[in-house]
């Protein structure tokens, strides 16, 4: 059994549809509005994420570096007639929202440095004096400092050839949230255009 519908379009609806066709032949206006809405979504989401995220700093008893707060402020939505882009810096830090990421040293470097104590958190190894390199294997080493008074060695940084970070989709808003915000922004534009055309 099939159901067939016959819809009669009256003159008012016909005028509305024609007006929208003319106005929306170029989607620049709609996409510009969506870009602003998505930028706000990403900024607010990352700010909220940052509140509970500083696990390494808490574990070491260190002050957070403000990494996620700065990332939130970097969120920028741009648009063209063909689509919308939201960028967040640094881009590589958020890649694992979409896939597992393998991190290796930058060109000219042999090791990744991972802070082991609060005094090392948020600081480059080159900023800390009197560190001694201690090999622990082919893929792991440490930078240690010996306390001159007590003779106790403290690991300041663990050194690794690579680190694998598992996918963490919750770093960024969900696809559903992004779609909902885009739909709401587009709907607002449609309502404004219809009112502007004097049809409602």
C-alpha positions as CSV (number, residue, x, y, z in Angstrom):
1,X,0.0,0.0,0.0
2,X,1.3,3.4,-0.9
3,X,0.3,6.8,0.3
4,X,0.1,9.7,-2.1
5,X,-0.1,13.3,-0.9
6,X,-1.3,16.2,-3.0
7,X,-0.1,19.5,-1.6
8,X,-1.6,22.8,-2.8
9,X,0.7,25.7,-2.6
10,X,-1.2,29.0,-2.2
11,X,0.1,32.3,-3.5
12,X,1.6,33.3,-0.1
13,X,3.7,30.1,0.2
14,X,4.7,30.4,-3.5
15,X,6.0,33.9,-2.9
16,X,7.9,32.7,0.2
17,X,9.5,29.8,-1.7
18,X,10.5,32.0,-4.6
19,X,12.0,34.6,-2.2
20,X,14.0,32.0,-0.4
21,X,15.3,30.6,-3.7
22,X,16.5,34.0,-4.7
23,X,18.1,34.8,-1.4
24,X,19.7,31.3,-0.9
25,X,21.1,30.9,-4.3
26,X,24.3,32.0,-2.5
27,X,24.7,30.4,0.9
28,X,27.4,32.9,2.1
29,X,25.0,34.5,4.6
30,X,23.8,31.2,6.0
31,X,27.3,29.8,6.3
32,X,28.6,33.0,7.9
33,X,26.0,32.7,10.6
34,X,26.8,29.0,11.1
35,X,30.5,29.8,11.4
36,X,29.9,32.2,14.3
37,X,27.7,29.8,16.1
38,X,30.2,26.9,15.7
39,X,33.1,29.1,16.8
40,X,31.2,29.9,20.0
41,X,30.3,26.2,20.5
42,X,34.0,25.1,20.2
43,X,35.2,27.9,22.4
44,X,32.7,27.2,25.2
45,X,33.2,23.4,24.9
46,X,36.9,23.5,25.3
47,X,36.7,26.0,28.2
48,X,34.4,23.5,29.9
49,X,36.7,20.6,29.1
50,X,39.6,22.5,30.5
51,X,38.0,22.8,34.0
52,X,38.4,19.0,34.6
53,X,41.3,18.2,32.3
54,X,44.5,19.1,34.1
55,X,45.2,15.5,35.2
56,X,49.0,15.6,34.8
57,X,49.4,18.9,36.6
58,X,47.2,17.6,39.5
59,X,49.1,14.3,39.7
60,X,52.5,16.2,39.9
61,X,51.1,18.9,42.2
62,X,52.0,21.5,39.6
63,X,50.2,24.6,38.3
64,X,48.3,24.0,35.0
65,X,49.9,25.7,32.0
66,X,46.6,27.1,30.6
67,X,47.0,25.0,27.4
68,X,43.3,24.3,26.9
69,X,42.3,27.8,27.9
70,X,44.5,29.2,25.2
71,X,43.2,26.7,22.7
72,X,39.7,27.7,23.5
73,X,40.5,31.3,22.7
74,X,42.1,30.3,19.4
75,X,38.9,28.7,18.1
76,X,37.9,30.5,14.9
77,X,35.0,29.9,12.5
78,X,35.4,30.9,8.8
79,X,33.0,30.4,6.0
80,X,32.5,30.7,2.2
81,X,29.5,30.1,0.0
82,X,30.4,26.4,0.0
83,X,31.0,25.6,3.6
84,X,32.2,26.3,7.1
85,X,35.5,25.6,8.8
86,X,36.4,25.8,12.5
87,X,40.1,25.8,13.4
88,X,41.7,25.3,16.8
89,X,45.4,25.7,17.6
90,X,47.5,23.8,18.0
91,X,45.9,21.6,15.5
92,X,48.0,18.5,16.2
93,X,46.9,18.6,19.9
94,X,43.3,17.9,18.9
95,X,44.0,15.4,16.1
96,X,43.3,12.6,18.6
97,X,39.7,13.6,18.8
98,X,39.4,11.7,15.5
99,X,42.1,9.0,15.6
100,X,45.0,7.4,17.6
101,X,48.1,9.6,17.4
102,X,51.8,8.7,17.5
103,X,54.0,11.5,18.7
104,X,57.7,11.5,17.8
105,X,60.5,14.0,18.3
106,X,60.7,17.0,16.0
107,X,63.4,17.2,13.4
108,X,66.8,17.5,15.0
109,X,65.6,16.0,18.3
110,X,66.1,12.5,19.6
111,X,63.7,12.4,22.5
112,X,60.3,13.5,23.7
113,X,60.5,15.0,27.2
114,X,57.8,14.1,29.7
115,X,57.7,15.9,33.0
116,X,58.1,13.7,36.1
117,X,57.9,16.3,38.9
118,X,56.1,19.6,39.5
119,X,59.3,21.6,39.0
120,X,59.5,20.3,35.4
121,X,55.9,20.8,34.4
122,X,55.4,23.5,31.8
123,X,59.2,24.0,31.4
124,X,61.6,22.9,28.7
125,X,64.4,20.6,29.8
126,X,66.9,23.2,28.6
127,X,65.5,25.6,31.2
128,X,66.5,23.3,34.0
129,X,70.1,23.2,35.1
130,X,72.3,20.4,36.3
131,X,70.4,17.6,34.6
132,X,72.1,14.3,33.9
133,X,71.2,12.0,31.1
134,X,70.5,8.4,32.2
135,X,69.8,5.7,29.5
136,X,67.2,3.2,30.6
137,X,66.9,1.2,27.4
138,X,66.7,1.6,23.6
139,X,63.5,3.5,23.8
140,X,63.6,5.2,27.2
141,X,65.9,7.4,29.3
142,X,65.6,10.0,32.0
143,X,67.0,13.4,32.9
144,X,67.9,13.4,36.6
145,X,69.2,15.9,39.1
146,X,71.2,15.1,42.1
147,X,70.6,17.1,45.3
148,X,74.1,18.2,46.4
149,X,73.2,18.2,50.1
150,X,71.5,14.8,50.3
151,X,72.9,13.0,47.3
152,X,69.4,12.0,46.3
153,X,68.7,11.7,42.6
154,X,65.4,12.9,41.3
155,X,64.0,12.2,37.9
156,X,62.9,15.5,36.3
157,X,61.9,14.2,32.9
158,X,61.3,10.8,31.3
159,X,62.6,10.6,27.8
160,X,60.9,8.5,25.1
161,X,61.4,7.9,21.4
162,X,57.7,8.0,20.8
163,X,54.4,8.2,22.6
164,X,51.1,6.8,21.4
165,X,48.0,8.6,22.5
166,X,44.6,6.8,22.1
167,X,41.7,8.5,20.4
168,X,39.8,10.8,22.7
169,X,36.7,12.0,20.9
170,X,35.5,14.1,23.8
171,X,38.4,16.6,23.2
172,X,36.0,18.4,20.8
173,X,32.2,18.7,20.5
174,X,30.3,15.7,19.2
175,X,29.1,15.5,15.6
176,X,25.5,15.7,17.0
177,X,26.3,19.0,18.9
178,X,27.9,20.5,15.8
179,X,25.0,19.5,13.6
180,X,22.4,20.9,16.1
181,X,24.2,24.2,16.3
182,X,24.4,24.5,12.5
183,X,20.7,23.7,12.2
184,X,19.7,26.2,14.7
185,X,21.8,28.9,13.1
186,X,20.4,28.1,9.6
187,X,16.9,28.1,10.9
188,X,17.4,31.6,12.5
189,X,18.6,32.9,9.1
190,X,15.6,31.4,7.3
191,X,13.1,32.9,9.7
192,X,14.8,36.3,9.3
193,X,14.7,36.1,5.6
194,X,11.1,35.2,5.5
195,X,10.2,38.1,7.8
196,X,12.5,40.4,5.7
197,X,10.5,39.4,2.6
198,X,7.3,40.6,4.2
199,X,5.7,37.2,4.0
200,X,5.1,36.5,7.7
